């Protein structure tokens, strides 16, 4: 699937123009018309892969907008310019250099943009996040579950999440045909970071939850499943399901018994698979094509890690036995 991308240059336009662009470019119109007409320089771009959407926007003038969304995904808001504020019902949150906002889209009702605002954000499917929370706690997520809305942009897990958001826009969405393995791995990593590190109404339970031990047979089933399916877009949650345990339990027991993580184990299998394909590649094959087939989208990192694992560069192995 090609990336879904829509953008507007920084030109004079009304908010109804913005609304029309948003509505026309999305396969499902999740945006209701913005209510007020304001003129000024405004830019907006968004990129989507799967159910994730990353966006960036800026405004040269102050503007006040009322917004209604027909989705209930989680939304991240950050600002590297002069800031903006987000209304969630009757409560308003300031977003700036040091603080970001995480809210549910169905609560998002208004936007106050400061002149010189340079914003970026992210939309994450709520069902995937709740699944990650349930896997981490081995319980159902209650209906009243919510994240702490305001978060520190300078320290803590938000730094990793912001880096992942940019990775999504530049690397995942930068490919004409994205690797299903890379997309599945990104989605799971992002949702797990949210579930296990961002403050929410079940965070204390996560701290005190006891990790169950598993049998050698369960661990072996997870490993054998990974070896047999590493070329497919399987996730750590899939490995845990095969073993009959939660993701958190699988992670803890991988560390205890194997001194590694399921993520590192699966990544190593994919490096080995990429090497096999490189060594036996046809004359027309390229390192980039084979690497992306195995879920590696950043070629510089792939080459460096490949050399660290095998002592040679990917290009040195390419077609060695063809």
Secondary structure, DSSP 8 states (H G I E B T S, - for coil): ---EEEEEEEEEE-HHHHHHHHHHHSSS--B---S----EEEEEEEEEETTEEEEEEEESS-EEEE--BS---EEEEEESSS-EEEEETTEEEEE-SSEEEEEEGGGEEEEEE-TTEEEEEEEE-HHHHHHHHHHHHTS---TT--B-SEEESSSTHHHHHHHHHHHIIIIITTSSS--HHHHHHHHHHHHHHHHHHS-BTTHHHHHH-------HHHHHHHHHHHHHHTTS---HHHHHHHHTS-HHHHHHHHHHHHSS-HHHHHHHHHHHHHHHHHHT--TT--HHHHHHHTT---HHHHHHHHHHHHSS-HHHHTTTT-
